[in-house]
Amino acid sequence: MDNGESNIDNPDSGSRQNTPTKTKLKRGSEVSKKDKPKHRSQKFRNEWTKSEDFEHWIAPVPQDEYKAFCKFCKVPMVAEMSVFKSHNIGKKHSQLMNGIKTKRQPLMSCFTTPQVEVEANIKKKEKISVAEIRLAAFFAELNISFLTSDHLIDLLKETFDDSETIQGLNMKRTKTTAIIKNVIGASQKEELANKLKICKFSIMTDESTDIGTIKTSCICICTQPIDQDVLTVKLLVIRRRDDFLHNNTDNQLAVSTL
């Protein structure tokens, strides 16, 4: 047997060349831990702070040149492009970035907008607010379901598309409830309190008798205003019965006028 045949039969022969490690990795062959190339750490590069995708949030870490820092998430990370891209599309980071973008306003427009235009915008907003309060009072006075506002506002916008006031309405059932409780109810309660300071009145109270788990108690005021000849009864407040025992006014349910 000659030397050529002995080299073929003997794989450990020194004259035979081994497959390079990189070629084995490309082929998907198994490579021992000893032969695997070590991960090379990347230092932070100042060019990353000028990139469109990272310039708003990325920053270097002074104590560690192999780390980067997110200004909004307040977390450090390895200084690698793949890590930056993964962090940039993360849920928490995306929510913070979107919140910041919506808060940005053109500051110069506040100084360059003409005074006439500013006053016109203020009057327009006042008209819209008055219209929303009147609609909410309409629902409360006629005991109409607040769910109606979810559909009525859209119907009004489609019907009266030439009205700026109607097009500016943004009122659903949640806002309708808030206007009645915090605007109409609060003002009516204050007005009633001022009237009771100058006229005589009596208080009537009664508790609910339903089978509900939350018991309520209402307080009504019976008075005769100075400018009227008849007695009037007004609902001052409706509260949970337990609030009277603990003197808690946070759970007030409603304030309205009969």
Sequence and secondary structure as in RCSB ss.txt:
>XXXX:A:sequence
MDNGESNIDNPDSGSRQNTPTKTKLKRGSEVSKKDKPKHRSQKFRNEWTKSEDFEHWIAPVPQDEYKAFCKFCKV
PMVAEMSVFKSHNIGKKHSQLMNGIKTKRQPLMSCFTTPQVEVEANIKKKEKISVAEIRLAAFFAELNISFLTSD
HLIDLLKETFDDSETIQGLNMKRTKTTAIIKNVIGASQKEELANKLKICKFSIMTDESTDIGTIKTSCICICTQP
IDQDVLTVKLLVIRRRDDFLHNNTDNQLAVSTL
>XXXX:A:secstr
  HHHHHHH TT TTS    HHHHHHHT    TTTS         GGGGGSTTTTTTEEEETTEEEEEEETTTTE
EEES HHHHHHHHT HHHHHHHHHHHHH   TTHHHHS HHHHHHHHHHHHHHHHHHHHHHHHHHHTT  GGGHH
HHHHHHHHH TT HHHHT    HHHHHHHIIIIIHHHHHHHHHHHHTSS EEEEEEE  SS SS EEEEEEEE  
TT SS EEEEEEEEEHHHHHHT  TT  B    
